[in-house]
Amino acid sequence: MKSRRMYASLAALAVVGGSVTLAACGSSSSSSDTSGGSGATDLAGKITIDGSSTVAPLTTAAAESFNARNPDVNITVGTSGTGGGFEVFCKGETDISNASREIKDEEAEVCKKAGIDYVPVRVASDGITLVTKAGVDVGKVCLTFPELEKIWAPGSKVNNWSQVGSGFKDLPLALAGAGSESGTYDFFNETILGEDAKGEVIQSRQDYSASEDDNVTVRAVTDAEAGLGYFGFSYYEANTDTMQAFAVDGGKGCVEPTTDSITKGDYPISRPLYVYVSKKALARPEVKAFVADYVDNATQLATDAKFVPAPQSALDESKQAIGAS
């Protein structure tokens, strides 16, 4: 199993310069030595991937594993956020789009107009995790949906923990989280703030440290005296030495974010993670082999990279969707 240090380096690699390129590296840090969807060593070509920074470290690990056995396949993994990823994907500029949410209707329409057909492939699970700096006592260890709504609602002026509710201490509350191009931003807002009268997701307050790069949020939280940030569970798992997570009460009691609670769906801000694959790209042998290998080894990859594995039933459906045996 990869150490937390190795995972952290993967997370960093995935965002340096907006992308990471893996090719002919002969990596010995592969999370799986099995051939999965492809035992071939004569595959060659280039695979371009962009999108969610949440999914990027997992896809990077999958690419390293595949590349170790197929060194002539050049794989790039960018991190422009789920929305940014779909934008270039629907222009035909990438083969695969990492996504921490399902594609929106308007994005699907852009793809349709451009003649881009695709297959959504479930690769893991996630729970949006709310964190503050390790060792800080803000007064309570569980946040309710109403408290989160009070903090993040548009126009909110809450800037001290004591303003959140009884039991919280008089400490400055600096906020950090996902940028507007991130699927994490969309999912968090929909879950916590809901929709307006027109059926549109309410957008959170904008006076916070926002970034599509979750590593930026990590730094913002650890640099604050008593801040509050949110991102995917894997980024918390990779940084437990510097931050602590809150339990969340979505109306059924406080639940801590754990692999078990997220897999079961008990944690109230749980979600599936995907890669969207262009059908045109999927017809290329190197792309199909990579995606099949990714799905075949998804559970081990997720475990090694501190992600939450997808249910096997979902992986079986993904395998069938890409036409892999």
C-alpha positions in Angstrom: 0.0 0.0 0.0 1.3 3.5 -0.8 2.3 5.6 2.2 0.5 8.8 2.9 3.7 10.6 1.8 3.5 8.9 -1.6 -0.2 9.8 -2.0 0.6 13.5 -1.1 3.2 13.6 -3.8 0.7 12.2 -6.3 -1.7 14.9 -5.3 0.9 17.6 -5.8 2.1 16.1 -9.1 -1.4 16.2 -10.5 -1.6 20.0 -10.2 1.9 21.2 -11.0 1.5 23.5 -14.0 -2.1 22.4 -14.3 -1.2 18.8 -15.5 1.1 15.9 -15.0 2.5 13.9 -17.8 3.3 10.2 -17.4 5.2 8.4 -20.1 8.0 5.8 -20.3 8.7 6.2 -16.6 8.9 2.6 -15.7 7.4 3.6 -12.3 7.9 1.2 -9.5 5.2 2.9 -7.4 2.4 1.3 -9.3 -0.5 0.5 -7.0 -1.2 -2.8 -8.8 1.1 -5.1 -10.8 -1.8 -7.0 -12.3 -2.5 -6.4 -16.0 -6.2 -5.7 -15.5 -7.8 -4.8 -18.7 -4.7 -5.1 -20.8 -1.6 -7.3 -20.5 -0.2 -5.8 -23.7 3.2 -4.1 -23.8 3.1 -2.9 -27.5 0.4 -0.2 -27.0 1.4 3.4 -28.0 -0.3 6.7 -28.3 -1.3 9.7 -26.2 -4.2 10.0 -23.8 -5.3 13.5 -22.7 -7.3 13.9 -19.4 -8.5 17.0 -17.6 -11.1 17.9 -15.0 -11.7 17.4 -11.3 -8.8 18.0 -9.0 -10.6 15.6 -6.6 -10.4 12.7 -9.0 -7.0 13.7 -10.5 -4.8 11.9 -7.9 -6.7 8.7 -8.4 -6.5 8.9 -12.2 -2.8 9.8 -11.8 -2.3 6.6 -9.8 -4.2 4.6 -12.4 -2.0 6.2 -15.1 1.2 5.4 -13.3 0.1 1.8 -12.8 -0.9 1.4 -16.5 2.2 3.3 -17.7 4.6 1.0 -15.8 3.4 -1.8 -18.1 2.7 0.2 -21.2 5.5 2.8 -21.2 4.9 4.0 -24.8 1.5 5.4 -23.9 1.8 9.1 -23.0 -0.8 10.2 -20.5 -1.4 13.7 -19.3 -3.7 14.6 -16.3 -4.9 18.2 -16.0 -6.8 19.8 -13.1 -9.0 22.6 -14.4 -12.0 21.5 -12.3 -15.0 19.4 -13.3 -16.7 22.3 -15.1 -13.4 23.3 -16.9 -12.8 19.7 -17.8 -16.2 19.3 -19.4 -15.7 22.5 -21.3 -12.6 21.2 -23.1 -14.0 17.7 -23.3 -17.0 18.9 -25.1 -14.8 20.7 -27.6 -13.1 17.4 -28.4 -9.8 18.6 -26.9 -9.5 15.7 -24.4 -10.1 12.0 -24.4 -11.3 11.6 -20.8 -12.8 14.1 -18.3 -12.4 13.5 -14.5 -15.6 14.5 -12.8 -16.7 14.8 -9.1 -20.4 15.1 -10.2 -22.6 14.1 -13.1 -22.5 16.1 -16.3 -25.0 19.0 -16.3 -27.8 19.2 -18.9 -26.3 22.3 -20.4 -22.8 20.7 -20.6 -24.4 17.6 -22.2 -26.1 19.8 -24.8 -22.8 21.4 -25.7 -21.2 17.9 -26.2 -24.2 16.8 -28.3 -24.0 19.9 -30.6 -20.3 19.2 -31.0 -20.9 15.5 -31.8 -19.1 14.3 -28.7 -20.6 11.0 -27.5 -19.3 9.7 -24.2 -19.6 7.0 -21.6 -19.7 7.9 -17.8 -17.5 5.5 -15.8 -17.8 5.3 -12.0 -14.4 4.8 -10.4 -14.7 5.7 -6.7 -16.8 7.3 -4.0 -16.2 10.4 -2.0 -17.4 12.4 1.0 -17.0 16.2 1.0 -15.1 16.7 4.2 -15.2 19.8 6.4 -11.9 20.6 8.2 -10.1 23.0 10.4 -6.5 23.0 11.6 -5.3 20.2 13.8 -5.3 21.1 17.5 -7.8 23.9 17.2 -10.8 23.8 19.5 -13.7 25.8 18.1 -16.1 24.5 20.7 -18.0 21.7 18.8 -16.9 18.8 16.7 -20.1 18.4 14.7 -21.6 20.8 12.2 -25.3 20.6 11.3 -26.8 21.5 7.9 -28.5 24.6 9.3 -25.2 25.8 10.8 -23.4 25.2 7.5 -26.1 27.0 5.7 -25.7 30.0 8.1 -22.0 30.1 7.4 -22.1 29.6 3.6 -25.4 31.3 2.5 -25.0 34.1 -0.1 -24.7 37.4 1.7 -23.6 35.7 5.0 -21.4 37.9 7.2 -20.5 35.2 9.6 -16.7 35.7 10.4 -16.4 34.3 13.9 -17.2 30.8 15.2 -19.3 32.4 18.0 -21.7 33.6 15.4 -22.5 30.1 14.1 -24.4 29.1 17.3 -24.2 28.3 20.9 -21.3 26.1 22.0 -18.8 27.7 19.5 -15.9 29.8 20.8 -14.9 33.3 20.0 -12.4 32.6 17.3 -12.0 34.2 13.8 -13.6 32.1 11.1 -11.7 32.2 7.8 -13.3 30.2 5.0 -11.8 28.2 2.1 -13.2 25.8 -0.4 -13.8 24.9 -4.0 -13.9 27.3 -6.9 -16.9 27.7 -9.1 -15.5 25.4 -11.8 -15.2 22.6 -9.4 -17.8 19.8 -9.1 -17.1 19.9 -5.4 -18.5 23.5 -5.3 -21.6 22.5 -7.2 -22.3 19.4 -5.1 -21.6 21.2 -1.8 -23.9 24.1 -2.7 -26.7 21.8 -3.9 -26.5 19.7 -0.7 -26.2 22.5 1.9 -28.0 25.5 0.2 -30.4 23.7 -2.1 -32.3 25.4 -5.0 -34.0 28.7 -5.4 -37.6 29.2 -6.6 -36.5 28.8 -10.2 -35.0 25.4 -9.5 -31.4 26.7 -9.8 -28.7 25.7 -7.2 -28.1 28.5 -4.8 -24.5 29.8 -5.0 -22.6 30.2 -1.8 -21.1 33.5 -0.5 -18.0 34.4 -2.5 -15.8 36.1 0.1 -13.7 33.1 0.8 -10.4 31.5 -0.4 -11.7 29.7 -3.5 -9.7 27.4 -5.8 -10.2 24.5 -8.1 -6.9 23.2 -6.7 -7.7 21.4 -3.4 -4.0 21.7 -2.3 -4.6 25.5 -2.2 -7.6 24.9 0.2 -5.3 22.7 2.4 -2.8 25.5 2.7 -5.5 28.1 3.4 -6.9 26.0 6.3 -3.6 25.2 7.8 -2.5 28.8 7.6 -5.6 30.2 9.3 -6.0 30.4 13.1 -9.3 28.6 13.2 -10.5 28.4 9.6 -13.1 26.1 7.9 -12.5 24.5 4.6 -14.0 21.7 2.5 -12.8 19.3 -0.2 -12.8 15.6 -1.1 -12.2 13.0 1.6 -8.9 11.8 0.1 -7.3 15.3 0.6 -8.2 15.1 4.3 -6.8 11.5 4.5 -3.5 12.8 3.0 -3.3 15.6 5.5 -4.4 14.2 8.9 -1.2 15.4 10.5 -2.1 19.0 9.9 -5.9 19.1 10.0 -9.0 17.6 11.7 -12.4 16.8 10.3 -15.8 17.7 11.6 -18.7 15.2 11.9 -21.8 16.4 10.0 -25.4 16.1 11.0 -27.7 16.1 7.9 -30.8 15.5 10.1 -30.1 12.0 11.3 -27.4 12.7 13.9 -23.7 13.4 13.7 -21.7 11.1 11.3 -18.0 11.3 10.9 -16.5 11.0 7.4 -14.9 7.6 7.2 -14.4 5.0 4.4 -17.2 3.0 5.9 -19.8 5.8 6.4 -19.1 7.1 2.9 -19.3 3.7 1.2 -22.7 3.0 2.9 -23.9 6.5 2.2 -24.5 7.3 5.9 -22.3 10.3 5.7 -24.7 13.1 4.5 -22.3 14.7 2.0 -21.3 11.5 0.1 -21.1 11.3 -3.7 -19.9 9.2 -6.6 -16.7 10.0 -8.6 -16.5 9.5 -12.4 -14.3 9.6 -15.5 -16.2 10.5 -18.7 -14.7 8.8 -21.8 -15.2 10.0 -25.3 -16.6 7.1 -27.4 -14.4 8.2 -30.3 -11.3 7.9 -28.0 -12.6 4.7 -26.6 -12.3 3.1 -30.0 -8.5 3.6 -29.8 -6.8 0.5 -28.3 -4.6 2.4 -25.8 -7.6 4.3 -24.4 -9.8 1.3 -24.1 -7.0 -0.6 -22.5 -6.3 2.2 -20.0 -9.9 2.6 -19.0 -10.5 -1.1 -18.6 -7.4 -1.4 -16.5 -8.6 1.6 -14.4 -11.9 -0.1 -13.7 -10.4 -3.5 -13.1 -8.1 -2.2 -10.5 -10.3 0.6 -9.2 -10.8 -0.9 -5.7 -7.1 -1.4 -5.1 -6.2 1.9 -6.6 -8.7 3.7 -4.4 -7.5 1.9 -1.3 -3.9 2.6 -2.0 -4.5 6.3 -2.8 -6.7 6.9 0.3 -9.9 7.1 -1.7 -13.2 5.3 -0.9 -13.8 2.4 -3.3 -16.9 2.4 -5.5 -19.4 -0.5 -4.8 -18.5 -3.5 -6.9 -21.9 -3.4 -8.6 -21.1 0.1 -9.9 -17.7 -1.1 -11.2 -19.4 -4.0 -12.9 -21.8 -1.6 -14.6 -18.8 0.6 -15.7 -17.0 -2.4 -17.1 -20.1 -3.3 -19.1 -20.5 0.3 -20.3 -17.1 0.4 -21.9 -17.5 -3.0 -23.5 -14.8 -4.7 -21.4 -15.0 -8.4 -20.6 
